[in-house]
Amino acid sequence: MRYNHEGVKKEKNKLCNICGRGFAANRTLTNHLRTHSGSRPHACSHCGAQFAQRTCMLAHVKRVHADTRRR
């Protein structure tokens, strides 16, 4: 409730061991670490394009393969 209604920011205590940037959630830190490693574990099932984050892959499928999904 404090984060949503009172404007209190979550503590960014999960730190990147490479650049020192802080994050409030472990998932966000994990996604950030992929920028340093170049890892792209999420692949498009239609064209094989690879993405660091699942949300980016899903947006790609929705945007690029919209006609393919309808069939």
N, C-alpha and C positions, 0 to 999 in steps of 0.2 A: 504494500500500500504506500509506503514512504517513497519508493522509486517512481511510482506512477502518478501519485496525487500531490506529493509535496515537493517534487523536483529534486529529491536527493539523488545524487549520482552514485552508481555502484562503484565500489573500490576496485581499481585496476591493479590487482596484486598478482596476477599471473603474468610473469615477465618472460619475454623472448630472450633466450640465452645468447643470441647472435647480435641483435641490435639494441636490446634493452627496452623495447616498447612494451607497455603494459596493457593488459586486457582483463575484462571483468569475468569472462567465461572461458573455460577450458576449450570449448569447441572453436571459439574465435581465435584463440592462440594456435590451435592445431591448424586451422585454415591459413593463418598468417605464416606459420613455419614453412608451408608449402611454397611461399614466395621465395624463400631462401634456397630450398632444395630443388625447386623446379619440378616437383612431383605433380603429376596430373592423373589421379586414379579414376576419374569418372569419364567414361567414354560414351559417345553417342552410338546408339545401336543402329542408327540409319547410315551414318557416314564414317564413323570411327574417329571423329574429332574428339580430342581429349581436353578435359577441364580440371582445374584444381578444386573447384567447389561444385557440389551437386546442384545447387541452385542455378549456377551458370549453365550447366549442362541442360537442365530442364528448360531454362529460358531459350537456349539455342534450339532445342527440339521444337518448342512452341513457335518460335519465330521463323526458323528455316524450313522445318519439315511439317508445317501445319497441314498441307494437303496430304502428305503421307500418313499422318496420324488418323485422318478421317476415314481412310479405306479399311 
